Amino acid sequence: MFKKHFFNEQKRKAIVAAIADAEALTSGEVRLHVEAKCKNENVLSRAAEVFFQLKMNETKDANGVLIYLAHEDKKFAIIGDKGIDAVVPANFWDGTKEVMSLHFQKGEFFEGIVFAIQETGSHLKQYFPLEKDDKNELSNEISEG
């Protein structure tokens, strides 16, 4: 069966480019995972499962960030690895999630995702500045479940 992507090809390319632009500001690694239904009762638990499935916990500085979206269930999460959690305030993602939620309520999933990616790069650069020898440790491609 042919698998239809949630975002069309043009938007997929724009999201991948936004990830590359965000990662040009920081040594942090950003991924987006999209699925129709959240396969767990708790969205944060599901995001954590995906985080480990994508091996995002294996970055050198433990500074991976996953933006997770279950569009049919209208659930999303942003989670960072332990290196991020160790240095950022507890409410670090709250403002980003609020703006994403406003976009999503209007059906603007693309805009909400791109905003979150841009904010992630901007916010992480103060904690994880780009290093001269920085390597892209994780794919910038959208993963889907």
C-alpha positions as CSV (number, residue, x, y, z in Angstrom):
1,M,0.0,0.0,0.0
2,F,1.3,3.5,-0.9
3,K,2.1,5.5,2.2
4,K,0.9,9.1,2.0
5,H,2.9,11.7,3.8
6,F,1.2,14.2,6.1
7,F,3.1,17.1,4.6
8,N,3.4,17.5,0.8
9,E,6.8,17.4,-0.9
10,Q,7.3,21.2,-0.9
11,K,6.5,21.5,2.8
12,R,8.7,18.5,3.6
13,K,11.6,20.1,1.9
14,A,10.9,23.4,3.7
15,I,10.8,21.6,7.1
16,V,14.1,19.8,6.3
17,A,15.7,23.2,5.4
18,A,14.3,24.7,8.6
19,I,16.0,21.9,10.6
20,A,19.3,22.5,8.8
21,D,19.0,26.3,9.5
22,A,18.2,25.7,13.1
23,E,21.2,23.3,13.5
24,A,23.4,25.9,11.9
25,L,22.9,27.9,15.1
26,T,23.7,25.2,17.6
27,S,25.4,21.9,18.1
28,G,22.0,20.6,19.1
29,E,20.2,18.1,16.9
30,V,16.6,18.4,15.9
31,R,14.2,15.8,14.5
32,L,10.5,15.8,13.6
33,H,8.4,12.6,13.9
34,V,4.9,12.6,12.5
35,E,2.2,9.9,12.9
36,A,-1.5,9.9,12.6
37,K,-2.3,8.4,16.0
38,C,-0.4,8.5,19.3
39,K,0.4,4.8,20.0
40,N,0.5,5.5,23.7
41,E,-2.0,7.0,26.1
42,N,0.5,9.5,27.2
43,V,2.0,11.7,24.5
44,L,5.3,12.3,26.4
45,S,5.8,8.6,26.8
46,R,5.2,8.0,23.1
47,A,7.6,10.9,22.2
48,A,10.2,9.3,24.5
49,E,9.7,5.9,22.8
50,V,10.3,7.5,19.4
51,F,13.3,9.5,20.7
52,F,15.0,6.2,21.6
53,Q,13.9,4.4,18.4
54,L,15.5,7.2,16.4
55,K,18.7,6.8,18.5
56,M,18.5,10.5,19.5
57,N,20.0,9.6,22.9
58,E,23.3,8.7,21.2
59,T,24.5,12.3,20.3
60,K,27.9,13.3,21.6
61,D,26.5,16.1,23.9
62,A,23.1,14.5,24.7
63,N,21.5,17.5,23.0
64,G,18.9,16.0,20.7
65,V,15.4,17.5,20.5
66,L,12.4,15.6,19.1
67,I,9.3,17.4,18.0
68,Y,6.6,14.8,17.9
69,L,3.2,15.2,16.3
70,A,0.2,12.8,16.2
71,H,-2.0,14.9,13.9
72,E,-5.3,12.9,14.0
73,D,-5.2,12.7,17.8
74,K,-4.2,16.4,18.0
75,K,-1.3,15.6,20.3
76,F,2.2,16.9,20.2
77,A,5.3,17.1,22.4
78,I,8.8,18.5,22.4
79,I,11.4,16.6,24.3
80,G,15.1,17.1,24.8
81,D,17.8,14.7,25.8
82,K,19.4,14.6,29.3
83,G,22.1,17.1,28.3
84,I,19.5,19.7,27.5
85,D,17.3,18.9,30.5
86,A,20.4,19.4,32.8
87,V,20.9,23.0,31.8
88,V,17.6,24.6,30.7
89,P,14.8,25.8,33.0
90,A,11.9,23.5,33.7
91,N,9.5,25.6,31.6
92,F,12.0,25.8,28.6
93,W,9.6,24.5,26.0
94,D,6.3,26.1,27.3
95,G,6.3,29.3,25.1
96,T,7.1,27.3,22.0
97,K,4.4,24.8,22.7
98,E,1.9,27.6,23.3
99,V,2.5,29.1,19.9
100,M,2.5,25.7,18.2
101,S,-0.9,25.0,19.9
102,L,-2.3,28.2,18.5
103,H,-1.2,27.3,15.0
104,F,-2.5,23.7,15.3
105,Q,-5.9,24.9,16.5
106,K,-6.2,26.8,13.2
107,G,-5.1,23.7,11.2
108,E,-1.7,25.4,10.5
109,F,0.5,22.3,11.2
110,F,3.3,23.3,8.8
111,E,3.5,26.8,10.3
112,G,3.5,25.5,13.9
113,I,6.2,22.9,13.1
114,V,8.5,25.4,11.4
115,F,8.0,27.9,14.2
116,A,9.0,25.2,16.7
117,I,12.1,24.2,14.7
118,Q,13.2,27.8,14.4
119,E,12.6,28.5,18.1
120,T,14.5,25.3,19.1
121,G,17.6,26.4,17.2
122,S,17.4,30.0,18.5
123,H,16.9,28.9,22.1
124,L,19.5,26.1,22.1
125,K,22.4,28.3,20.7
126,Q,22.8,29.9,24.1
127,Y,23.3,26.5,25.8
128,F,24.9,24.6,23.0
129,P,26.6,27.0,20.7
130,L,27.7,25.7,17.3
131,E,31.2,24.2,17.5
132,K,33.8,24.6,14.7
133,D,34.0,20.9,14.2
134,D,30.3,20.3,14.6
135,K,29.0,17.2,12.8
136,N,25.4,16.5,11.8
137,E,24.8,13.5,14.0
138,L,21.2,12.8,13.1
139,S,19.2,12.9,9.9
140,N,17.3,16.0,9.2
141,E,14.6,14.0,7.3
142,I,11.1,13.8,8.8
143,S,10.4,10.4,10.3
144,E,6.9,9.0,10.1
145,G,5.2,6.2,12.0
